[in-house]
Amino acid sequence: MTSGPRVDLTNCDREPIQVPGSIQPHGCLLACDASAAIVLRHSANAPDLLGTTGDPNGRRLEAVLGDEAAHTVRNSLARTRDASRPALTFDLSLPSGQAFDVAAHLFKGTVVVEFEPAGANVAEPLELARTVIAQVREIDRTDRLFRDAARLVRAMLGYDRVMVYQLGADGAGKVIAEAKRSDLESFLGQFFPASDIPQQARALYLRNPIRIISDADFRTVPIEPVLDLSGEPLDLSYAHLRSVSPIHCEYLRNMGVGASMSISIIVGGGLWGLIACHHYSPRTLAMGQRVAAEMFGEFLSLHIETLRARQTLEAAAHARKMLDDLLRDASRSADIEGLLRSRMSAFEALIPCDGIGMSLQGRWSAEGMTPPKAAVPALLRFAEGVAEGRTWASNRLSAAHASARDYAAEVSGVLVIPMSQRPRDYLILFRREVVETLDWAGDPNKTYESGPNGERLSPRKSFAVWKETVYQQSLPWSEQDRQFGEAIRAAVVEVVLHNSELLTDERSKADVRQRMLNEELNHRVKNILALIGALVAHPTAEGQTLHGYVATLKGRIQALSLAHDQIVRGDGGGSLSALLDAELTPYRTSADAIELGGPNVVLDARAYSVLALVLHELATNAAKYGALSRAGGKLSVVWTVDAGGTCDIAWQESDGPMVRPPSRSGFGSVLIDRSIPFDLGGTSAVEYRPEGVRGSFRIPAKHLTVAGTGETARPAAPVARSSGDFDDLTDSCVLILEDQLVIAVGLEQILADARIDDVITAGSEAETMRLLAIRKPDVAVLDINLGTGTSIAVADELTRQKVPFLFATGYGDSIVIPLHLKHIPVVRKPYDAASILQHLQNLIHRSS
């Protein structure tokens, strides 16, 4: 190469490569005025190659080429006005007898005419290009497209190595496909810094898509004159014979490359990459081969653009479907947080990344390659400052967030997606440092020659420079990545807002329900208090003692309590048979003393409350004065439901003392006679026959339903009545497990009144188990449902220790007892003193 201004690695990015003042020696050049009439400049080798004598400058074109050849060149120029599309003439004969392939173009007011020796057969390379393009047209995957493109170009042009070289957003390049001679090392997968292709060279690749170096050791041929009369050099941007940078030629020579060619791949108006061809000896392409390569490059560019558009549409459709599924599932899900966390893998698949993390409601979840957990709080604080309600991305996190330098080798890139208006609710995608993902495809010990510009000019050193350049960087986030991130943000925010609206609506409905419940509760409490007031205010029977009055009042209030408890805890009413069991169980003196029979009738709340009082009055009267007041007495309660749904209840006492009608009508008699007709619209009749009381009661169909047999709590077993003497319990130790202190104290008082002083009281399962480890009681009363669980574990321990016990509950028929404890007696709250003491004494008797 001829000497000129010194170009080295420090100034090569400013080298004016479009005006080198010289050409390569495998052709010659003439520069004419705009009408191609007068030759203004020529390459120094033009007279010899064209077979003309004298200085061509200043002469008419036909004087240099002959009339016919000059006419042909001017006609070809008339066919094109685009300098990037030179007019081509193949096999043009000159007066000297030589034939040339000619390319002519007009640029900046100057017609540049290039001459290269004519190729053997122009049709053959064009037909080969047509065949290759037909094969590429059928490829619908980019990975296969690049692989086959390299293979087909090598077959078409015959170079020793053909590489598809893709440029990244930062200007660095990567060899993504390669076809080569088998004895050559591979450059596949290798990266090179942006400085390997200076900016002015990239701009020239866009203008002129083909660049050929026939011999890396070529000596330049100068343009004469180098500068015109105004001092301007000849711009050779669109000339194929243009000289190339000596730096690039040295780079090729260091690798042993003798010739090269590059074909620009232009996608979307930008330089996407190159097809780079290397030959390890000089190689000159004929113009027909060069045109075939140009045609292939243009088609490949269009095909890449088509596949990219198709992939973008498919990815967008996939993203839309995934986000639609998210919105659909969110409308059905009560757990939005769980739903979003379950979609992390889908988000990760949507945007290529190495790891993903989600911070939601103050809880962090992560998959794949992510920062250390200890570094997450600082990262979330950083995200608050940069996201600002929109997605934010960086492929060099450590440059913006200093703390990220500690884990840059694992995580160098982030895409932050806000998930709500709440700070620190983020979906964050992570990418690794790009250097960590690489493997050198060729021999790592391979060495290259070095020229006067040093070892930098070799693939290995170029790769090392690239690694230094991209230290603590990830692969960049594409515009599509950002768009998908924004789509995820919009969908997730919509989900969160919709869920928030639902919660607000539900809270509003809950407030209305709570107000209605409070009003209903207030109404019920007022009614109950009014009824209790009536019970208290009713005058006492003549001769009734204070003790008797208190006992009667207590029994009536207990019946009301039972009814109220069932109404509140159940569905507003309860079973007739359960109500009879509750009222009559304390008075069972033998298994056959009380007979109950009838269908499974369920009373509504109103009927249940009324019958609780009526049946309580009947039961207490039977226990005091009737069949249940002495051994051998019997009571039969039978009920039927007629075709219209009305329930008839028959109460029949027998084998008790002789019955006399009451001398006066007391409050109890009023309740029995008038409650059902007045409150329910039914009928009530009581006959006081000498052989026993007979009652008939009719409950209208509107107050009841007939249901199938359902499982209920097992009523307490029949107990042996006593005269109130509970001496068997006096020396016994009684365990009470009750989580309500007031109820526990009330039961302690019942036991104290019966002279039972050895009582152990516990309020929780754990406390009871500790007490049982210290002392074994004689009998126990266990509240089934505790505030934080049940007493089943205590029951199992008492069973193991063979300590008798009974269950106590305020839940009426709704309690659930394990099958292995179904035989345990159950008493209902509030406690009746005589009933609870009788049950405890019965347990003591059975265990002794």
Secondary structure, 3 states (H helix, E strand, C coil): CCCCCCCCCCCHHHCCCCCCCEECCCCEEEEECCCCCEEEEEECCHHHHHCCCCCCCCCEHHHHHCHHHHHHHHHHHHCCCCCCCCEEEEEEECCCCCEEEEEEEEECCEEEEEEEECCCCCHHHHHHHHHHHHHHHCCCCHHHHHHHHHHHHHHHHCCCEEEEEEECCCCCEEEEEEEECCCCCCCCCCEECHHHCCHHHHHHHHHCCEEEECCCCCCCEEEECCECCCCCECCCCCCCCECCCHHHHHHHHHCCCCEEEEEEEEECCEEEEEEEEEECCCCCCCHHHHHHHHHHHHHHHHHHHHHHHHHHHHHHHHHHHHHHHHHHHHHHCCCHHHHHHHCHHHHHHHCCCCEEEEEECCEEEEEECCCCHHHHHHHHHHHHHHHCCCCEEECCHHHHCHHHHHHCCCCCEEEEEECCCCCCCEEEEEECCHHHHCCCCCCCCCCCCCECCECCCCHHHHHHHHHHHCCCCCCCCCHHHHHHHHHHHHHHHHHHHHHHHHHHHHHHHHHHHHHHHHHHHHHHHHHHHHHHHHHHHCCCCCCCCHHHHHHHHHHHHHHHHHHHHHHHHCCCCEEHHHHHHHHHHHHCCCCCCEEEECCCEEECHHHHHHHHHHHHHHHHHHHHCCHHHCCCCEEEEEEEECCCCCEEEEEEEECCCCCCCCCCCCHHHHHHHHHHHHHHCCEEEEEEECCEEEEEEEECHHHEEECCCCCCCCCCCCCCCCCCCCHHHHCCCEEEECCCHHHHHHHHHHHHHCCCCCEEEECCHHHHHHHHHHCCCCEEEEECEECCEECHHHHHHHHHCCCCEEEEECCHHHCCCCHHHCCCCEEECCCCHHHHHHHHHHHHHHHC
